[in-house]
Amino acid sequence: MNKVVARFRDGRMVKGSTSDFVPAKDVFHVAPAGAAGTRPTLIHVKDLKAIFFVKDFAGRADYTPTNEFAGERPAPAGRRIKVVFSDGELLVGTTQAYQPGRPGFFMVPADQAANIERCYVVTASTSEVTLL
């Protein structure tokens, strides 16, 4: 099971676990976090901004994320990329799978100390994608 935060284009968010997300499929399920016995929510990828695969659901309220490649650890493998979402959010990281015209792609954020391990960006929810 993967811990995910599914962020919708309209600002909604669903936190939970998934075991059936596949980029080539149009839908997947998220079992809501902290709601044992609740039926999984059916998620349509076309309605999303991105799917964030996270370390934990709580995050760290005192942490300020960055979009910089810094620190003692080497940068994640892949091409450096900058994504500006339609809502103005900026995310910088690396990708091994971005190709213009595809419905989405995976990326690993530059900020390795952040709660996000990787994310699947829905291309239709971006206003700019730039290889750096």
N, C-alpha and C positions, 0 to 999 in steps of 0.2 A: 504494500500500500504506500502511495506517495501522499505526503502532506501538501495540500495545495490551497491557494487563495485564487478563486476565479473572480476576476474583476470585469464587470460588464461595461459596455459603452455608456449606459445611462447612469453609471456611478454605483450601482448595486454591487454587493460583494458576497460570495459564499465561501466560507472556510470549511475545510474538511479533508477527507481522504478519498483518493481515487485509485482504481486498479485497471481502469479500462480506457484511459485517454490514449488515443492514437492519432497523430496529426492527419492521417488520411481519412479519418472518419468525421462525420458531421456532428455527432453527439457523443457524450460520455456522461458518467454519473459521478456525483460527489456525495459521500455520506457525511452529513454535517458534523462538525466537531462538537463534542460535548453533548450530543443528542442520541445516546444509545437507544436502539430500538426504533429510531426514526427511519423512514424509507429514504433511500438515496434520491437526490435531486437530479433530474434530467437536465443537462446543460447543452444548449445548442452553441457550437463554436462561433457561428456567424454573429451571435449577440454579444460576444466578448471583446474586450480590449486586449487582454492577455491572461494567461494562466501562469501564476507564480508558484514554483515548487520551493517550499520553504523549509527551514530547519525546525522551526516550531511556530505555533499559532500566536503566542504571546508577543514575540518580538522583544525589542528593548526600547522603551519609551525615551530613555536618556540618550539614545544613539542618533547621531546625525549622519545619514548616508551621504556618500560622495559619488561622483562620476569620474573619479581619477584612478588611474592605474598606479598604485603606490604600495608601499610596504615591502617587507622582506621576502614575501613569497613571489614566485614568478607569475606573470600574467597568465590567465587561462589560455589554453591552446585555441588557435583559430584567428580569423581576421578581426581586426578591431572595427567596431561599428557604433554608430550613434543613431538612436531612435528617438524621434519626437512624436509622441502620441497626439491624436486629434484634440485631446483635452489640454495639451500643453506640457504634460509630463515629459521629462527627458530621462533617458536611460542610455548609458554608455557601457559597452562590454565587448565580448568577442562572440563570433559565430563561426560555425563550420558549414552552415547550410543555407545561408541567405542567397536567394536568387529572385530578382525582380519578376513579378508576375505570379509568383506562388502565393497561396492563401495565407501562409504563415511560415515561421522559422523559429528555431531555438536559439537562445543566446545565454551567455553566462555574464552576469554583471561584473564590471571592473572592480567594484568594491567587494572584495572577498570577505570582509568582516561583516557585511550586511546579512540580514536574515534570509535573503533570497539566494538559493543555490543556483537556479537557472529559471528561465521562463520561456514560454512559447508565446511569441508576439503574433497577433492576428493582423496581417498586413493592412486590411481594410480599415483598421482603427488607428493608422499612423498618418501623420501629415508629412513626415520626412524620414527617410532612411538613407544614411550616408556611410559608406565604407571609408574608414580613416586610414 
